[in-house]
Each structure stands twice: as structure tokens, then as C-alpha cells.
Amino acid sequence: MIAGDNRGTREYVFDNGILCKSKDIDAYVAAMKAVMEHPDQAAVMGKRSREIAMGFSRSRTDQVMRDVYEKMKAMTEGQDC
């Protein structure tokens, strides 16, 4: 993964990609060259990115939200809301 180093992406790009300053075209070019020149490393980053993305699957997100609502329900039972 090659991504802009800004809020929202830097929280999800670690050992699974390359962050570039958003308006630094040379940094993006260098990152693309690095990926093309090191396909084995690119494959590892791709695998790691897929693993991270699975944490955001529909079923996982649904479960996280159900857990949040259940916790809030338990905290507010008996209270007028």
C-alpha cells in the first residue's frame, strides 16, 4: 500500500505500506519504484494490509457495534434517558 501521510491513513499504515507526504510527487514515485523493485517485500506488505483490512469486515464491524450498544444498554438500564 502506498498512501498519503495524513490523518485517517497513517493510523492504518505501519509495516504494511509506505506513507508519502500528500503533495510530494517525488515521494510517491520513489515508493512506486521501491514496490516494483522489491516484489517480495510488496507481497508481504499486501498480505499484511489484507490482514488489517479483515478487522474492518462487515461482520466484524457489526459485532463491534453490537458490543458497544450492549455495553451502553447495560450502563443505562434503570435510568431515564
C-alpha positions as CSV (number, residue, x, y, z in Angstrom):
1,M,0.0,0.0,0.0
2,I,1.2,3.4,-0.9
3,A,-0.8,6.2,0.9
4,G,-0.7,9.8,1.8
5,D,0.6,10.6,5.3
6,N,-2.4,12.2,6.7
7,R,-5.0,11.7,9.4
8,G,-7.1,8.7,8.6
9,T,-4.4,6.7,6.8
10,R,-1.4,6.9,9.0
11,E,-3.3,5.1,11.7
12,Y,-3.5,2.1,9.4
13,V,-0.2,2.0,7.6
14,F,2.6,0.5,9.6
15,D,4.7,-2.3,8.3
16,N,2.1,-2.9,5.6
17,G,2.9,0.0,3.3
18,I,4.7,3.2,2.5
19,L,3.5,6.7,3.6
20,C,4.3,9.7,1.5
21,K,3.7,13.4,2.1
22,S,0.4,14.1,0.4
23,K,1.7,16.6,-2.1
24,D,5.2,15.1,-2.6
25,I,5.1,13.6,-6.1
26,D,8.7,12.5,-5.9
27,A,8.0,10.5,-2.7
28,Y,5.1,8.7,-4.5
29,V,7.4,8.0,-7.5
30,A,10.1,6.6,-5.1
31,A,7.6,4.5,-3.3
32,M,6.3,3.0,-6.6
33,K,9.8,2.3,-7.7
34,A,10.5,0.6,-4.4
35,V,7.5,-1.6,-4.7
36,M,8.3,-2.6,-8.3
37,E,12.0,-3.2,-7.4
38,H,11.1,-5.4,-4.4
39,P,8.2,-7.6,-5.3
40,D,8.7,-9.9,-2.4
41,Q,8.5,-7.1,0.1
42,A,5.4,-5.7,-1.7
43,A,3.8,-9.1,-1.4
44,V,4.4,-9.1,2.4
45,M,3.0,-5.6,2.7
46,G,0.0,-6.7,0.6
47,K,-0.6,-9.7,2.8
48,R,-0.3,-7.6,6.0
49,S,-2.7,-5.0,4.5
50,R,-5.3,-7.7,3.8
51,E,-5.0,-8.9,7.4
52,I,-5.5,-5.4,8.7
53,A,-8.5,-4.9,6.4
54,M,-10.2,-8.0,7.7
55,G,-10.5,-6.2,11.0
56,F,-12.9,-3.9,9.2
57,S,-15.0,-6.5,7.5
58,R,-18.8,-6.0,7.6
59,S,-19.3,-8.9,10.1
60,R,-16.5,-7.6,12.4
61,T,-17.8,-4.0,12.3
62,D,-21.3,-5.3,13.0
63,Q,-20.1,-7.2,16.1
64,V,-18.1,-4.3,17.4
65,M,-21.2,-2.0,17.1
66,R,-23.4,-4.6,18.8
67,D,-21.0,-4.8,21.6
68,V,-21.0,-1.0,22.0
69,Y,-24.8,-0.9,22.1
70,E,-25.0,-3.7,24.6
71,K,-22.5,-2.0,26.8
72,M,-24.4,1.3,26.6
73,K,-27.7,-0.6,27.3
74,A,-26.2,-2.2,30.4
75,M,-24.8,1.1,31.6
76,T,-28.1,2.9,31.2
77,E,-30.6,0.3,32.4
78,G,-32.9,1.7,35.0
79,Q,-32.0,5.3,34.0
80,D,-34.3,7.7,32.3
81,C,-32.6,8.6,29.0
